[in-house]
Amino acid sequence: DGGDPLPVPPLDDGELIAGVRVFRLDLQAGTVDFGAGAPTATYGINGAYLGPTLRFRRGERVRLEVTNSLAEPSTLHWHGMHVPARSDGGPYVMVAPGATWVTEYDVTQRPMTAWYHPHPMHQTGRQVYMGLAGVIYVEEPTPPADLPSTYGVDDLPLVIQDRRFFADGTHPYSGGATVAMHDMMAGLKGQTMLVNGAVQPRGVIARGLVRLRVLN
């Protein structure tokens, strides 16, 4: 048994405008109570922690409108997607606080699961640790009938993160804390497991074939 019920990130289908599917993403600061003794400062996309699941369709053109409401520069990178260099969202495309970056590209690859996250120079690990991450579904315009495809019911994204929390709710990347070089290079091993931003949640699913999209 786990704790609270398994949360499912909201599904963002975008808005189809003149043949282009538009997604509006806002990088925000927030707080979340992970049960560490005090609220933890977090980052999120369209919310306090993590981001929505973006559903792309093969053959469509997508437009990403990324607004940075943080107090520091950031980016969004579409990890695993086949995109032109100008749309990649790497460290050379920094979005200043208060600014919006708009990019478009065609979804050309076969159905798959990808993810998106910030990619600023020397700050990627910290900003992802703060909570900037989300899942991308690439699907056919008409999904195959033999695959589970009801989002949140038999087609579930699972964002799995181990986190190291201190008694006051902070973590190694909070508030300008100094992270050990080994931890920066090899990654932090945490004592608390989060699934979709919740501490060891409990999920109940229906019988039958279930598809799990795991982002570790």
Sequence and secondary structure as in RCSB ss.txt:
>XXXX:A:sequence
DGGDPLPVPPLDDGELIAGVRVFRLDLQAGTVDFGAGAPTATYGINGAYLGPTLRFRRGERVRLEVTNSLAEPST
LHWHGMHVPARSDGGPYVMVAPGATWVTEYDVTQRPMTAWYHPHPMHQTGRQVYMGLAGVIYVEEPTPPADLPST
YGVDDLPLVIQDRRFFADGTHPYSGGATVAMHDMMAGLKGQTMLVNGAVQPRGVIARGLVRLRVLN
>XXXX:A:secstr
  SSB     EE  EEETTEEEEEEEEEEEEE  SSSS EEEEEESSSSB  EEEEETT EEEEEEEE SSS B 
 EEET    GGGS  TTS B TT EEEEEEE  S SEEEEEE   TTTHHHHHHHT  EEEEEE SS  TTS   
BTTTEEEEEEEEE   TTS  TTGGG    HHHHHH    SEEEETTEES B    SS  EEEEE 
